[in-house]
Amino acid sequence: MGEYEVSLGLIKKSLHLEIHYTPREIDDIMISTPEVNRPGFLLAGYEDYFQPNRVQILGNAEMGYLKGQSSEMRHVRVRQLMAARPPAVVITHGMEPFSEMEEFARKYEVPVLGSAESTTAFMNGVLSLLSVELAPRVTRHGVLVEVYGEGILILGESGVGKSETAVELLKRGHRLIADDAVELRRVSNRTIFGQAPENIRHFIELRGIGIINVGRIFGAGAVKKTENIDLVVELEPWDNKKNYSRTGLENNTMDILGLKIPLTVIPVMPGRNLAVIIEIAALNNRQKAMGYNAAQELLNQLGLTNDITEANEHTL
């Protein structure tokens, strides 16, 4: 069993499935594994490595195979599948279940649903949904904005100016994903994406003003539901005793759910336009991701270094 669960009802609603049979309320049936299975080998009699805890998908190949079997053999194979008590069986291409499926689904209390989509299209959809809903997650206190297509997670102590900076970015045409609480999910081995908890989505708290609804004030184009995390920006009060990056050669990162995300620390002091600085940070991060580093090019032109890997790397 996984740490998180998603209801079969949400899967049905999101992927527009038809219910052929369900032993109880579909919202009470929980799925806990992000993987699915096509039980072709099981239906052919090979039971090794079968994963009964996964959603089982029957497409043209499986249904065609069962249709070509005698009534007695189809009875045996369908019973074997349903007796494993998978969390759900989904039949694609709009096909109807065999009478044996309905019989044994009721006996073993296995939900049977149908999809009008092709098997490949349905598998892509359900895997994408499960990878998000069952992903490892953590909540961070901060602000998530999209700046020039880059997902920027702004962190910092309370009162440092995260929300005010986000509002200035909104005025400059960028988009808000989350304020105050950012829910981060690791949806793959390369991607962390963030969103706001449903009950506070697209609201911002501004000290001295209160709560504002960003979608109402700035329009629907100023908000977004989710965004991948491309860069972490940490705001901190300016410390005269600290040496801040002057060249950008340092490859600082922050560990989030086991993935290293690029990190830049921006000191805050009166007179600094944080919104403009974050815009530049977003564009610079994109250039680095594309293989270009302005600081490295300058040093190369000055003949001071030939290898950016000589710069220090540090992970928080």
Residue pairs with C-beta under 8 A, 6 or more apart in sequence:
1 32
1 53
2 32
2 33
2 34
2 134
3 136
4 32
4 133
4 134
4 135
4 137
5 30
5 31
5 32
5 134
6 30
6 31
6 32
6 129
6 130
6 133
6 134
7 26
7 27
7 28
7 29
7 30
7 31
8 22
8 26
8 27
8 29
8 30
8 31
8 87
8 88
8 111
8 113
9 25
9 26
9 27
9 28
9 29
10 27
10 129
10 133
11 17
11 31
11 88
11 126
11 129
11 130
12 19
12 26
12 113
14 125
14 129
15 115
15 117
15 122
15 125
15 126
15 129
16 115
16 116
17 90
17 113
17 114
17 115
18 113
18 114
18 115
18 116
19 26
19 111
19 112
19 113
19 114
20 91
20 96
20 97
20 101
20 102
20 105
20 112
20 113
20 114
21 97
21 102
21 105
21 106
21 110
21 111
21 112
22 29
22 111
22 112
22 113
23 29
23 106
23 109
23 110
23 111
24 109
26 111
29 87
29 88
29 111
30 87
31 55
31 87
31 88
31 130
31 134
32 53
32 87
32 134
33 51
33 53
33 54
33 130
33 134
34 127
34 130
34 131
34 134
34 135
35 51
35 54
35 127
35 130
36 54
36 55
36 56
36 57
36 123
36 126
36 127
36 130
37 50
37 51
37 54
37 55
37 56
37 57
37 86
38 56
38 57
38 58
38 59
38 61
38 62
38 119
39 50
39 56
39 58
39 62
39 81
40 61
40 62
40 65
41 49
41 50
42 50
42 77
42 80
42 81
42 84
43 62
43 65
43 66
43 77
43 80
43 81
44 65
45 77
47 80
50 84
52 84
52 85
52 86
53 86
53 87
54 86
54 87
55 86
55 87
55 88
55 89
55 90
55 126
56 81
56 86
56 88
56 89
56 90
57 89
57 90
57 92
57 119
57 122
57 123
57 126
58 89
58 90
58 91
58 92
58 95
59 92
59 93
59 118
59 119
60 92
60 93
60 95
60 119
63 91
63 93
63 95
66 74
66 77
66 78
66 98
67 74
67 98
69 77
74 98
74 100
75 100
78 98
78 100
78 101
78 104
79 100
79 104
81 89
81 104
82 89
82 101
82 104
82 105
82 107
82 108
82 110
83 104
83 108
85 108
85 109
85 110
86 110
87 111
88 110
88 111
88 112
88 113
89 101
89 105
89 110
89 111
89 112
89 113
90 112
90 113
90 114
90 115
90 122
90 126
91 97
91 112
91 113
91 114
91 115
92 114
92 115
92 117
92 118
92 119
92 122
93 115
93 116
93 117
93 118
93 119
94 114
94 115
94 116
95 114
96 114
97 105
97 112
97 114
101 112
102 112
104 110
105 111
105 112
115 122
117 125
131 187
131 188
132 185
132 187
132 193
135 185
135 186
135 187
136 185
136 186
136 257
137 183
137 184
137 185
137 186
137 257
138 183
138 184
138 256
138 257
139 181
139 182
139 183
139 184
139 197
140 153
140 155
140 181
140 182
140 184
141 155
141 158
141 180
141 181
141 182
142 153
142 154
142 155
142 156
142 162
142 178
142 180
142 182
143 153
143 154
143 162
143 163
143 165
143 166
143 176
143 178
143 179
143 180
143 182
144 151
144 152
144 153
144 154
144 176
144 177
144 178
144 179
144 182
144 194
144 195
144 196
144 227
144 229
145 151
145 152
145 154
145 166
145 169
145 170
145 174
145 175
145 176
145 177
145 278
146 152
146 174
146 175
146 176
146 177
146 224
146 227
147 169
147 174
147 278
147 279
147 282
148 174
148 279
148 282
148 283
148 286
149 286
150 230
150 231
150 282
150 283
150 285
150 286
151 177
151 193
151 194
151 227
151 228
151 229
151 230
151 231
152 230
152 231
152 232
152 233
152 278
152 281
152 282
153 182
153 184
153 194
153 229
153 231
153 232
153 233
153 261
154 162
154 165
154 166
154 233
154 234
154 235
154 278
155 162
155 232
155 233
155 234
155 235
156 162
156 234
156 235
156 236
156 268
157 236
157 237
159 207
160 235
160 236
160 237
160 268
161 235
161 268
161 274
162 179
162 235
163 179
163 180
163 204
163 205
163 206
164 206
165 235
165 274
165 275
165 278
166 176
166 179
166 204
167 204
167 206
168 273
168 274
168 275
169 275
169 278
169 279
170 176
170 214
170 218
170 222
171 218
171 275
172 275
172 279
174 222
174 279
175 221
175 222
175 223
175 224
175 227
176 202
176 204
176 214
176 222
176 223
176 224
177 194
177 195
177 196
177 223
177 224
177 225
177 226
177 227
178 194
178 195
178 196
178 197
178 200
178 201
179 196
179 200
179 203
179 204
179 205
180 200
180 204
180 205
181 196
181 197
181 200
182 194
182 195
182 196
183 194
183 195
183 196
183 197
184 192
184 193
184 194
184 229
184 256
184 257
185 192
185 193
185 194
185 195
185 257
186 192
186 256
186 257
186 258
186 259
187 193
189 259
190 259
191 228
191 259
192 228
192 229
192 256
192 257
192 259
192 261
193 226
193 227
193 228
193 229
194 226
194 227
194 228
194 229
195 201
195 225
195 226
195 227
196 202
201 225
202 213
202 214
202 215
202 223
203 211
203 212
203 213
203 214
204 211
204 212
204 214
205 211
206 212
214 222
214 223
215 222
215 223
229 256
229 261
230 261
230 262
230 282
230 285
230 286
230 289
231 261
231 262
231 263
231 264
231 281
231 282
231 285
232 254
232 256
232 261
232 262
232 263
232 264
233 263
233 264
233 265
233 266
233 278
233 281
234 254
234 263
234 264
234 265
234 266
235 266
235 268
235 274
236 265
236 266
236 267
236 268
237 267
237 268
237 269
238 267
238 268
238 269
239 267
242 267
244 265
244 267
245 252
245 264
245 265
247 295
247 299
248 284
248 293
248 294
248 295
249 293
249 295
249 296
249 299
249 308
249 311
250 311
250 312
250 313
250 314
251 262
251 311
251 312
251 313
251 314
252 262
252 263
252 264
252 265
252 313
252 314
252 315
252 316
253 260
253 261
253 262
253 263
253 313
253 314
253 315
253 316
254 260
254 261
254 263
254 315
254 316
255 261
255 315
255 316
260 315
262 285
262 288
263 316
264 281
264 285
266 274
266 277
266 278
266 281
268 274
284 294
287 293
287 294
293 308
296 305
296 308
299 305
300 306
